[in-house]
């Protein structure tokens, strides 16, 4: 910090007795010109902002009068107030404008007490004032943005927790009215997953270097969320995590989904998506609708339907065949003899998905039609399921779906 001249110190000393007067001028008159300042509570203006102004003026005068004293902890009050204003929702532009205007009013006060011959001292203090401003404004903006980011992260976490509880059926009824989703009547429940080998997966993170994958994945999920909102014309509460489960979403009002919904979301995700949609009459029916949508998504993939928009009616028979229970466990066990031969299970799955067309199955598997025939023969030999009959085909399909069904 440059040496302060005696003339500059003398000029600063004349302002020292006017600290309280300057605080009143700023908080009551000068700041009143700022847009939105008049809507702030009187207690905030007269107590907290006034105290911050006094601290700022005294800090500047101390730097001018005793620069060797140092400034340890000088920014603490500014940072505390910035965090408080962020939590209270004061706009950042209003906070920064008040600091900038406060500096200007202090400059005016220095000019008012200046005498002929103080021109050089005024320039010296103006340099000091401008140098001080960048440090204060930087600390205030940094703290404000950090606090807003932390608050937004907390808000998103709370919102996601409420949404997950609503979808899972664990949200207490007392919290349902507080949930910020606008769901108080009919709605649509969606399940969204990447098209896979029988079991839809979550939207994947692309391969990248350290730290880059998370950023790219978040951008991908934001694009999917934006496309989802645009498809329905409302903000759609959604859980589109990169985790172990397909995404889930709730659309208030139960609008008719666009037929190209899956295609639009797939373009946003950069990969092929399946979407299952199940209506719910109200919040109380959302958990069951969410479970059904997840099952419709799984069954549609497992029985070979092409990726797209799926409803329960599209897979009604297969959905019924895939219900667990004692009989379901016995049906699933019919494929135990080939459980150690994944190529046989893959062939059976592809054969059923392609309408039992041996050539289409061979093309999908990248093998010869005779190989498909041989594998199907081994399946029939080991399990006793005759795929040449409608009963055998239905049994094999039900066994596959039941084996891939989630526990419980």
NUBAMAR-236161 format. One record per residue (C-alpha): x, y, z; residue in one letter. Coordinates in steps of 0.02 Angstrom, whole numbers, plus 50000, padded with zeros to 5 digits. Each point is the difference from the previous one (the first is absolute). Layout:
BEGIN
+-------+-------+-------+------+
:    c1 :    c2 :    c3 : code :
+-------+-------+-------+------+
:     X :     Y :     Z :    a :
...
+-------+-------+-------+------+
END
This chain:
BEGIN
+-------+-------+-------+------+
:    c1 :    c2 :    c3 : code :
+-------+-------+-------+------+
: 50000 : 50000 : 50000 :    x :
: 50075 : 50171 : 49951 :    x :
: 50047 : 50125 : 50134 :    x :
: 49861 : 50122 : 50046 :    x :
: 50050 : 50184 : 50004 :    x :
: 49966 : 50112 : 50148 :    x :
: 49882 : 50104 : 49894 :    x :
: 49895 : 49847 : 49957 :    x :
: 49997 : 49947 : 50182 :    x :
: 49943 : 50171 : 50054 :    x :
: 49861 : 49997 : 49872 :    x :
: 49943 : 49828 : 50056 :    x :
: 50004 : 50056 : 50181 :    x :
: 49872 : 50137 : 49963 :    x :
: 49877 : 49864 : 49943 :    x :
: 50024 : 49892 : 50154 :    x :
: 49874 : 50097 : 50103 :    x :
: 49869 : 49984 : 49861 :    x :
: 49990 : 49809 : 49997 :    x :
: 49826 : 49989 : 50078 :    x :
: 49937 : 50144 : 49894 :    x :
: 50064 : 49913 : 49842 :    x :
: 49917 : 49837 : 50052 :    x :
: 49833 : 50088 : 50021 :    x :
: 50019 : 50092 : 49834 :    x :
: 50036 : 49839 : 49907 :    x :
: 49868 : 49888 : 50078 :    x :
: 49859 : 50128 : 50003 :    x :
: 50031 : 50109 : 49848 :    x :
: 50132 : 49938 : 49877 :    x :
: 49951 : 49816 : 49996 :    x :
: 49816 : 50047 : 49981 :    x :
: 50037 : 50034 : 49817 :    x :
: 50047 : 49819 : 49971 :    x :
: 49861 : 49892 : 49922 :    x :
: 49924 : 49885 : 50130 :    x :
: 50082 : 50082 : 50151 :    x :
: 49836 : 50074 : 50059 :    x :
: 49928 : 49825 : 50018 :    x :
: 50131 : 49945 : 50125 :    x :
: 49947 : 49989 : 50185 :    x :
: 50035 : 50157 : 50102 :    x :
: 50095 : 49896 : 50129 :    x :
: 50119 : 49938 : 49865 :    x :
: 50030 : 50175 : 49934 :    x :
: 50014 : 50091 : 50166 :    x :
: 50100 : 49869 : 50095 :    x :
: 50092 : 49873 : 49893 :    x :
: 50037 : 50103 : 49843 :    x :
: 50040 : 50154 : 50105 :    x :
: 50124 : 49897 : 50104 :    x :
: 50081 : 49934 : 49841 :    x :
: 50016 : 50176 : 49932 :    x :
: 50081 : 50062 : 50160 :    x :
: 50120 : 49853 : 49996 :    x :
: 50046 : 50038 : 49818 :    x :
: 50030 : 50186 : 50031 :    x :
: 50103 : 49967 : 50156 :    x :
: 50099 : 49866 : 49910 :    x :
: 50045 : 50122 : 49861 :    x :
: 50046 : 50139 : 50123 :    x :
: 50106 : 49879 : 50101 :    x :
: 50096 : 49952 : 49844 :    x :
: 50032 : 50184 : 49966 :    x :
: 50044 : 50049 : 50179 :    x :
: 50093 : 49846 : 50063 :    x :
: 50045 : 49889 : 49850 :    x :
: 50129 : 49907 : 50104 :    x :
: 49859 : 49930 : 50111 :    x :
: 49958 : 49866 : 49871 :    x :
: 49830 : 49934 : 49947 :    x :
: 49985 : 49829 : 50078 :    x :
: 49816 : 49953 : 50007 :    x :
: 49951 : 50161 : 49910 :    x :
: 49892 : 49908 : 49873 :    x :
: 49912 : 49888 : 50124 :    x :
: 49849 : 50112 : 50028 :    x :
: 49981 : 50031 : 49813 :    x :
: 50002 : 49811 : 49969 :    x :
: 49878 : 49965 : 50142 :    x :
: 49878 : 50130 : 49936 :    x :
: 50018 : 49939 : 49821 :    x :
: 49957 : 49822 : 50054 :    x :
: 49853 : 50065 : 50100 :    x :
: 49935 : 50103 : 49853 :    x :
: 50016 : 49848 : 49886 :    x :
: 49900 : 49893 : 50123 :    x :
: 49866 : 50134 : 50011 :    x :
: 49986 : 50012 : 49811 :    x :
: 50064 : 50177 : 49972 :    x :
: 50048 : 50017 : 49815 :    x :
: 50188 : 50003 : 49971 :    x :
: 49987 : 50156 : 49892 :    x :
: 49920 : 50096 : 50145 :    x :
: 50135 : 49942 : 50121 :    x :
: 50143 : 50048 : 49884 :    x :
: 49920 : 50166 : 49952 :    x :
: 49984 : 50047 : 50183 :    x :
: 50186 : 49969 : 50026 :    x :
: 50047 : 50098 : 49844 :    x :
: 49884 : 50145 : 50048 :    x :
: 50069 : 49999 : 50176 :    x :
: 50174 : 50026 : 49930 :    x :
: 49937 : 50145 : 49896 :    x :
: 49915 : 50083 : 50149 :    x :
: 50161 : 49982 : 50099 :    x :
: 50094 : 50083 : 49856 :    x :
: 49874 : 50142 : 50003 :    x :
: 50029 : 50021 : 50188 :    x :
: 50188 : 50013 : 49971 :    x :
: 49970 : 50135 : 49870 :    x :
: 49886 : 50094 : 50119 :    x :
: 50131 : 50011 : 50138 :    x :
: 50143 : 50036 : 49881 :    x :
: 50079 : 50173 : 50004 :    x :
: 50096 : 50098 : 49870 :    x :
: 50168 : 49916 : 49976 :    x :
: 49932 : 49825 : 50039 :    x :
: 49991 : 49949 : 49818 :    x :
: 50147 : 49881 : 50009 :    x :
: 49933 : 49924 : 50161 :    x :
: 49831 : 49973 : 49917 :    x :
: 50081 : 49908 : 49855 :    x :
: 50099 : 49894 : 50123 :    x :
: 49844 : 49951 : 50098 :    x :
: 49904 : 49968 : 49839 :    x :
: 50134 : 49874 : 49951 :    x :
: 49986 : 49919 : 50170 :    x :
: 49809 : 49998 : 49989 :    x :
: 50000 : 49918 : 49828 :    x :
: 50130 : 49873 : 50055 :    x :
: 49895 : 49957 : 50154 :    x :
: 49841 : 49982 : 49898 :    x :
: 50062 : 49857 : 49891 :    x :
: 50046 : 49898 : 50154 :    x :
: 49834 : 50029 : 50087 :    x :
: 49891 : 49973 : 49847 :    x :
: 50097 : 49843 : 49956 :    x :
: 49979 : 49928 : 50176 :    x :
: 49814 : 50044 : 50004 :    x :
: 49962 : 49926 : 49828 :    x :
: 50100 : 49842 : 50035 :    x :
: 49915 : 49969 : 50167 :    x :
: 49827 : 50039 : 49932 :    x :
: 50020 : 49880 : 49853 :    x :
: 50074 : 49863 : 50110 :    x :
: 49853 : 50016 : 50121 :    x :
: 49871 : 50000 : 49859 :    x :
: 50083 : 49847 : 49925 :    x :
: 49995 : 49910 : 50167 :    x :
: 49817 : 50049 : 50026 :    x :
: 49954 : 49943 : 49825 :    x :
: 50089 : 49834 : 50027 :    x :
: 49905 : 49976 : 50163 :    x :
: 49835 : 50048 : 49917 :    x :
: 50028 : 49876 : 49859 :    x :
: 50045 : 49864 : 50124 :    x :
: 49842 : 50032 : 50101 :    x :
: 49894 : 50004 : 49842 :    x :
: 50075 : 49837 : 49939 :    x :
: 49973 : 49920 : 50170 :    x :
: 49816 : 50051 : 49997 :    x :
: 49979 : 49939 : 49821 :    x :
: 50084 : 49834 : 50039 :    x :
: 49887 : 49979 : 50152 :    x :
: 49846 : 50038 : 49894 :    x :
: 50050 : 49874 : 49867 :    x :
: 50049 : 49866 : 50126 :    x :
: 49848 : 50026 : 50111 :    x :
: 50106 : 50049 : 50151 :    x :
: 49952 : 50184 : 50005 :    x :
: 49898 : 50038 : 50157 :    x :
: 49827 : 50070 : 49960 :    x :
: 50040 : 50157 : 50101 :    x :
: 50143 : 50040 : 49880 :    x :
: 49900 : 49965 : 49843 :    x :
: 49913 : 50169 : 50009 :    x :
: 50169 : 50085 : 50018 :    x :
: 50079 : 49911 : 49851 :    x :
: 50036 : 50134 : 49867 :    x :
: 49940 : 49898 : 49852 :    x :
: 49826 : 50066 : 49967 :    x :
: 49928 : 49824 : 50005 :    x :
: 49828 : 50002 : 50081 :    x :
: 49902 : 49904 : 49869 :    x :
: 50025 : 49886 : 49849 :    x :
: 50176 : 49981 : 49935 :    x :
: 50109 : 49890 : 49890 :    x :
: 50142 : 49896 : 50069 :    x :
: 50143 : 49963 : 49882 :    x :
: 50142 : 49876 : 50003 :    x :
: 50147 : 50041 : 49885 :    x :
: 50142 : 49882 : 49960 :    x :
: 50134 : 49965 : 49871 :    x :
: 49955 : 49858 : 49883 :    x :
: 50100 : 49848 : 50055 :    x :
: 50001 : 49811 : 49997 :    x :
: 49835 : 49971 : 50083 :    x :
: 50026 : 50117 : 50148 :    x :
: 49993 : 50190 : 49971 :    x :
: 50147 : 50094 : 50078 :    x :
: 50023 : 50179 : 50061 :    x :
: 50066 : 50135 : 49884 :    x :
: 50188 : 49964 : 49998 :    x :
: 50143 : 50118 : 50030 :    x :
: 50115 : 50012 : 49849 :    x :
: 50179 : 49943 : 50016 :    x :
: 50116 : 50146 : 50037 :    x :
: 50152 : 50053 : 50096 :    x :
: 50002 : 50031 : 50188 :    x :
: 49861 : 50120 : 50047 :    x :
: 49938 : 50018 : 49821 :    x :
: 49879 : 49854 : 50005 :    x :
: 49896 : 50075 : 50140 :    x :
: 49986 : 50167 : 49910 :    x :
: 49953 : 49919 : 49834 :    x :
: 49874 : 49886 : 50087 :    x :
: 49918 : 50146 : 50090 :    x :
: 49986 : 50094 : 49836 :    x :
: 49921 : 49846 : 49920 :    x :
: 49872 : 49985 : 50141 :    x :
: 49961 : 50186 : 49990 :    x :
: 49964 : 49981 : 49815 :    x :
: 49883 : 49854 : 50035 :    x :
: 49913 : 50100 : 50137 :    x :
: 49981 : 50150 : 49884 :    x :
: 49929 : 49891 : 49862 :    x :
: 49880 : 49922 : 50125 :    x :
: 49938 : 50171 : 50055 :    x :
: 49978 : 50057 : 49820 :    x :
: 49905 : 49843 : 49952 :    x :
: 49865 : 50034 : 50130 :    x :
: 50011 : 50190 : 50011 :    x :
: 50025 : 49996 : 50190 :    x :
: 50142 : 49972 : 50122 :    x :
: 50002 : 49811 : 50023 :    x :
: 50065 : 49938 : 50169 :    x :
: 50122 : 49861 : 49956 :    x :
: 50134 : 49888 : 50073 :    x :
: 50122 : 49969 : 49858 :    x :
: 50147 : 49942 : 50103 :    x :
: 50151 : 49911 : 49932 :    x :
: 49979 : 49851 : 50114 :    x :
: 49933 : 49825 : 49994 :    x :
: 49818 : 50036 : 49958 :    x :
: 49913 : 50076 : 49848 :    x :
: 49938 : 50177 : 50021 :    x :
: 49827 : 50044 : 50066 :    x :
: 49893 : 50154 : 49977 :    x :
: 49827 : 50069 : 50043 :    x :
: 49903 : 50111 : 49880 :    x :
: 49864 : 50103 : 50088 :    x :
: 49830 : 50005 : 49918 :    x :
: 50013 : 49833 : 49908 :    x :
: 50018 : 50075 : 49825 :    x :
: 50006 : 49884 : 49850 :    x :
: 50184 : 49965 : 49965 :    x :
: 50064 : 50038 : 49825 :    x :
: 50024 : 49842 : 49899 :    x :
: 50178 : 50051 : 49959 :    x :
: 50043 : 50026 : 50184 :    x :
: 50129 : 49860 : 50004 :    x :
: 50081 : 50063 : 49839 :    x :
: 50015 : 50178 : 50064 :    x :
: 50076 : 49943 : 50164 :    x :
: 50117 : 49882 : 49906 :    x :
: 50065 : 50143 : 49894 :    x :
: 50032 : 50102 : 50158 :    x :
: 50089 : 49853 : 50084 :    x :
: 50101 : 49950 : 49848 :    x :
: 49946 : 49819 : 50021 :    x :
: 49843 : 49895 : 49972 :    x :
: 49875 : 50014 : 50141 :    x :
: 49842 : 49907 : 50046 :    x :
: 49860 : 50091 : 50091 :    x :
: 49857 : 49918 : 50095 :    x :
: 49850 : 50105 : 50051 :    x :
: 49867 : 49956 : 50129 :    x :
: 49860 : 50118 : 50058 :    x :
: 49963 : 50031 : 50184 :    x :
: 49839 : 50076 : 50069 :    x :
: 50092 : 50097 : 50135 :    x :
: 50154 : 50005 : 50112 :    x :
: 49942 : 49847 : 50097 :    x :
: 50006 : 49893 : 49842 :    x :
: 50173 : 50061 : 49945 :    x :
: 50104 : 49863 : 50086 :    x :
: 49901 : 49858 : 49920 :    x :
: 50003 : 50088 : 49831 :    x :
: 50189 : 50021 : 50017 :    x :
: 50022 : 49814 : 50035 :    x :
: 49889 : 49956 : 49853 :    x :
: 50093 : 50118 : 49883 :    x :
: 50165 : 49921 : 50048 :    x :
: 49930 : 49826 : 49967 :    x :
: 49924 : 50054 : 49833 :    x :
: 50171 : 50066 : 49950 :    x :
: 50085 : 49837 : 50048 :    x :
: 49870 : 49888 : 49919 :    x :
: 49999 : 50102 : 49838 :    x :
: 50188 : 49980 : 49986 :    x :
: 49995 : 49816 : 50053 :    x :
: 49869 : 49948 : 49873 :    x :
: 50085 : 50087 : 49855 :    x :
: 49890 : 50152 : 49967 :    x :
: 50096 : 50133 : 49903 :    x :
: 50055 : 50151 : 50105 :    x :
: 49869 : 50135 : 50014 :    x :
: 49853 : 50053 : 50107 :    x :
: 49922 : 49853 : 50094 :    x :
: 49834 : 49986 : 50091 :    x :
: 49934 : 49857 : 50105 :    x :
: 49879 : 49948 : 49863 :    x :
: 50148 : 49976 : 49882 :    x :
: 50069 : 49860 : 50110 :    x :
: 49846 : 49944 : 50094 :    x :
: 50021 : 49812 : 49969 :    x :
: 50187 : 50002 : 50031 :    x :
: 49975 : 50106 : 50156 :    x :
: 49878 : 49871 : 50067 :    x :
: 50119 : 49858 : 49959 :    x :
: 50142 : 50085 : 50093 :    x :
: 49910 : 50015 : 50168 :    x :
: 50098 : 49917 : 50141 :    x :
: 49928 : 49879 : 50127 :    x :
: 50014 : 49814 : 50036 :    x :
: 49948 : 49948 : 49825 :    x :
: 50112 : 50136 : 49928 :    x :
: 50151 : 49931 : 50092 :    x :
: 49964 : 49826 : 49933 :    x :
: 49985 : 50066 : 49822 :    x :
: 50163 : 50097 : 50016 :    x :
: 50086 : 49844 : 50064 :    x :
: 49961 : 49911 : 49836 :    x :
: 50151 : 50088 : 49925 :    x :
: 50118 : 49950 : 50141 :    x :
: 50074 : 49858 : 49894 :    x :
: 50070 : 50130 : 49878 :    x :
: 50045 : 50134 : 50128 :    x :
: 50185 : 49955 : 49981 :    x :
: 49991 : 50027 : 49811 :    x :
: 49976 : 50187 : 49970 :    x :
: 50011 : 49976 : 49811 :    x :
: 49845 : 49887 : 50008 :    x :
: 49903 : 50128 : 50101 :    x :
: 50054 : 50138 : 49881 :    x :
: 49944 : 49896 : 49852 :    x :
: 49831 : 49964 : 50081 :    x :
: 49975 : 50184 : 50039 :    x :
: 50046 : 50055 : 49824 :    x :
: 49894 : 49861 : 49921 :    x :
: 49845 : 50057 : 50095 :    x :
: 50037 : 50184 : 49970 :    x :
: 50009 : 49971 : 49811 :    x :
: 49838 : 49904 : 49985 :    x :
: 50089 : 49830 : 49995 :    x :
: 50077 : 50043 : 49832 :    x :
: 50160 : 49897 : 49997 :    x :
: 50087 : 50109 : 49869 :    x :
: 49957 : 50163 : 50090 :    x :
: 50059 : 49921 : 50162 :    x :
: 50164 : 49946 : 49919 :    x :
: 50028 : 50174 : 49930 :    x :
: 49969 : 50080 : 50170 :    x :
: 50122 : 49880 : 50082 :    x :
: 50129 : 50008 : 49861 :    x :
: 49997 : 49813 : 49972 :    x :
: 49936 : 49870 : 49874 :    x :
: 49816 : 49944 : 49996 :    x :
: 50057 : 49821 : 50027 :    x :
: 50085 : 50053 : 50160 :    x :
: 49835 : 50074 : 50057 :    x :
: 49913 : 49836 : 49962 :    x :
: 50129 : 49901 : 50096 :    x :
: 49989 : 50112 : 50152 :    x :
: 49809 : 49996 : 50001 :    x :
: 50008 : 49811 : 49991 :    x :
: 50116 : 49995 : 50152 :    x :
: 49881 : 50114 : 50095 :    x :
: 49854 : 49885 : 49962 :    x :
: 50103 : 49848 : 50048 :    x :
: 50057 : 50073 : 50166 :    x :
: 49839 : 50086 : 50055 :    x :
: 49863 : 49899 : 49917 :    x :
: 49922 : 50161 : 49929 :    x :
: 49936 : 49972 : 49823 :    x :
: 50022 : 50165 : 49909 :    x :
: 49907 : 49932 : 49850 :    x :
: 49834 : 50016 : 50093 :    x :
: 49907 : 50157 : 50057 :    x :
: 49999 : 49932 : 50178 :    x :
: 50187 : 49972 : 49998 :    x :
: 50031 : 50174 : 49929 :    x :
: 49893 : 50082 : 50134 :    x :
: 50085 : 49897 : 50136 :    x :
: 50174 : 50047 : 49939 :    x :
: 49954 : 50185 : 49992 :    x :
: 49925 : 49997 : 50175 :    x :
: 50154 : 49910 : 50068 :    x :
: 50117 : 50130 : 49925 :    x :
: 49898 : 50147 : 50066 :    x :
: 49985 : 49923 : 50173 :    x :
: 50187 : 49965 : 50011 :    x :
: 50035 : 50183 : 49964 :    x :
: 49866 : 50066 : 50116 :    x :
: 50066 : 50096 : 50153 :    x :
: 49996 : 49911 : 50167 :    x :
: 49831 : 50011 : 50089 :    x :
+-------+-------+-------+------+
END
